[in-house]
Amino acid sequence: MVLAAGLGTRMRPITAHTPKPLIEVNGRAMIDHVLDRLEAGGAERTVVNVHYLPDLVEAHLRRRHHPTIIISDERDELLDSGGGVRKALSHFAGKPFMIANSDTLWIEGARDNVGRMLAQWDADTMDAMLLLAAMATSIGFSGAGDFSMDPDGRLKRRTERQVVPFAYAGFAILKPELFDNTPETPFSLNRIFDKALARERLFGLRLDGIWMHVGTPDAIREAEECVARSAA
């Protein structure tokens, strides 16, 4: 599933007329970068939720033939990240599924990160696996980080005064059971991550490559410069 329903307020004024998933980085819409990664990782069918300027997003997606796109319509109410996934659960047939933010971009390292996540996923020990970006090498992201990770890959949340080495890179594998007893009203995926954390079944995998957090207009230029340097 690709989360593409957000308002993109930090991207204004660009998002006054263009939904954030359709903003181009290096000549390609951000959502296409994400769908390309999923397709390369073997995804044959992807759910995309829409809310803000939904007709533009749907028209853009109709130009793609792979993977097959299913629209989860949130025109009536924006459900936040967790609520949006909950609404779409019926499409996953009760099996673990991948989720991605529509603006999560990275430059691959030596190994394909989607393939690495699928290879490392262990349903016997994990309820959720998050792709994590090293703060020291990420582009366009500042702050104290989100998680620390032990040698086995189990995650811990950053405490209030703590600085941790990893940020959530906007890509994960989740079990649908994590959404049991969640509300039909909007809620964040952090609620889901915390449920897995409480069970000691929240794991992470360090991204091999460079993560680019494209959250503001200035970050577009930073990301494109980073791509240009990596190709030189």
C-alpha positions in Angstrom: 0.0 0.0 0.0 1.2 3.5 -0.8 0.0 6.3 1.4 -0.9 9.2 -0.9 -3.8 11.0 0.8 -2.0 13.7 2.8 -2.4 17.4 2.4 1.3 18.2 1.9 1.1 21.4 3.8 4.9 21.8 4.3 5.2 21.7 0.5 3.2 24.9 -0.1 2.9 26.8 -2.4 3.7 23.9 -4.7 0.8 21.8 -3.3 -1.7 24.5 -3.8 -2.3 23.0 -7.2 -0.2 19.8 -7.3 -0.7 16.9 -4.8 2.5 16.1 -3.1 2.8 12.5 -4.5 2.9 14.1 -8.0 5.7 16.5 -7.3 8.7 15.6 -9.5 12.1 14.8 -8.2 14.7 14.2 -10.9 12.1 14.3 -13.6 9.7 11.7 -12.1 6.7 12.0 -9.8 7.6 10.9 -6.2 4.8 8.3 -6.2 6.3 6.7 -9.4 9.7 6.4 -7.7 7.9 4.5 -4.9 5.9 2.3 -7.2 9.0 1.5 -9.2 10.7 0.2 -6.1 7.6 -1.9 -5.2 7.4 -3.3 -8.7 11.1 -4.1 -8.7 10.6 -5.9 -5.4 7.9 -8.1 -7.0 4.7 -6.3 -6.1 1.9 -7.1 -8.6 -0.9 -5.2 -6.9 -0.8 -2.0 -4.9 -3.4 -0.1 -3.0 -3.1 3.7 -3.1 -5.3 5.9 -0.9 -6.4 9.4 -2.1 -7.9 12.4 -0.5 -6.3 15.7 -1.5 -6.8 16.6 -5.2 -7.7 12.9 -5.7 -8.7 13.3 -9.4 -5.2 14.4 -10.3 -3.6 11.4 -8.5 -6.0 8.9 -10.0 -5.5 10.3 -13.5 -1.8 10.0 -13.1 -2.0 6.5 -11.8 -4.1 5.4 -14.8 -1.0 5.8 -17.0 0.7 3.0 -15.2 0.3 -0.6 -16.1 2.4 -2.2 -13.4 1.8 -2.9 -10.7 -2.0 -3.0 -10.8 -3.4 -0.1 -8.8 -6.4 -0.2 -6.5 -7.7 3.1 -5.2 -8.8 3.4 -1.6 -11.0 6.5 -1.6 -10.8 8.9 1.4 -12.5 11.8 -0.3 -15.1 12.1 2.4 -12.6 12.0 5.3 -8.9 12.0 5.7 -8.1 9.1 8.0 -4.4 9.7 8.8 -1.8 7.1 8.2 -3.2 4.3 10.4 -6.8 4.9 9.7 -6.1 4.9 5.9 -4.4 1.5 6.2 -7.3 0.2 8.3 -9.8 1.2 5.7 -7.9 -0.8 3.0 -7.3 -4.0 5.0 -9.8 -6.0 3.0 -7.4 -5.9 0.0 -4.7 -7.8 1.8 -6.5 -11.1 2.4 -5.4 -11.3 6.0 -1.7 -11.6 5.1 1.3 -9.3 6.0 1.7 -6.5 3.6 4.1 -3.7 2.6 3.3 0.0 3.2 5.2 3.0 1.8 4.9 6.7 2.1 4.3 8.2 -1.3 7.3 10.5 -0.7 9.9 8.0 0.6 12.9 8.2 -1.8 16.3 6.6 -1.5 19.4 5.9 -3.6 20.1 2.2 -3.5 23.3 0.9 -2.0 24.9 -2.4 -3.0 21.6 -4.3 -2.3 17.9 -3.8 -3.2 16.2 -2.7 0.0 12.7 -4.0 -0.7 14.2 -7.4 -1.5 16.3 -7.2 1.7 13.2 -6.5 3.8 11.3 -9.4 2.3 14.2 -11.7 2.8 14.6 -10.7 6.5 10.9 -10.8 7.3 10.1 -13.5 9.9 6.4 -13.8 10.7 7.1 -16.1 13.7 9.0 -13.4 15.6 7.8 -10.1 14.0 4.6 -8.2 13.9 6.2 -5.2 12.1 9.4 -4.4 10.4 10.4 -0.9 9.6 13.0 0.3 7.1 15.3 2.7 9.0 17.6 5.4 7.7 20.9 6.3 9.4 20.5 10.0 10.6 24.2 10.6 9.8 23.9 9.9 6.1 20.3 11.0 5.3 19.4 14.0 3.2 16.7 16.6 4.2 16.0 15.3 7.7 17.0 16.8 11.0 16.2 16.1 14.5 17.0 13.6 17.3 15.8 10.5 15.4 13.1 8.0 16.0 14.5 4.6 17.1 17.5 2.8 18.4 18.1 -0.8 17.4 19.7 -3.7 19.2 21.9 -6.3 17.5 18.9 -8.6 16.8 17.0 -5.8 15.1 14.5 -5.1 17.9 13.6 -1.4 18.1 13.2 1.0 21.0 11.6 4.5 20.8 13.7 7.5 21.5 13.0 9.0 24.9 12.4 12.7 25.4 16.0 13.8 26.0 17.7 11.0 23.9 19.3 11.2 20.5 19.1 8.0 18.5 20.8 7.0 15.3 17.8 6.0 13.1 14.8 7.6 11.5 11.8 5.8 10.1 12.3 5.8 6.3 8.6 5.5 5.5 8.5 1.9 4.4 7.4 -1.1 6.5 6.0 -4.6 6.5 3.0 -5.1 8.9 0.7 -7.9 10.0 -3.0 -7.0 9.7 -3.7 -8.3 13.2 -2.1 -5.1 14.5 -5.2 -3.2 13.4 -7.5 -5.4 15.5 -9.7 -3.2 17.8 -8.5 0.1 16.2 -11.0 2.9 15.8 -12.8 3.8 12.5 -11.8 7.4 13.2 -8.4 8.8 12.1 -5.3 7.6 13.9 -1.5 7.5 13.3 0.5 4.5 12.3 2.6 5.2 15.4 -0.3 3.6 17.4 0.4 0.4 15.4 4.1 0.6 15.8 3.7 1.0 19.6 1.4 -2.0 19.8 4.1 -4.1 18.1 6.8 -2.5 20.4 4.8 -3.4 23.5 4.8 -7.1 22.4 8.6 -6.9 21.7 7.8 -7.7 18.0 8.8 -4.4 16.4 11.9 -4.9 14.3 14.0 -2.7 12.0 16.3 -3.0 9.0 19.0 -0.4 8.2 18.6 1.0 4.7 21.5 0.2 2.5 22.0 3.5 0.6 21.0 7.2 1.1 17.5 8.1 2.2 16.2 11.5 1.0 13.4 13.1 3.1 11.6 15.4 0.6 9.3 17.3 2.9 9.8 20.9 1.8 10.4 22.8 -1.6 14.1 23.3 -0.6 14.4 19.5 -0.1 13.6 18.8 -3.7 16.8 20.6 -4.8 18.8 18.8 -2.1 17.5 15.4 -3.3 18.2 16.1 -7.0 21.7 17.3 -6.1 22.2 14.1 -4.2 21.0 11.9 -7.1 23.4 13.8 -9.4 26.4 13.3 -7.2 25.6 9.6 -6.9 25.4 9.2 -10.7 28.7 11.1 -11.3 
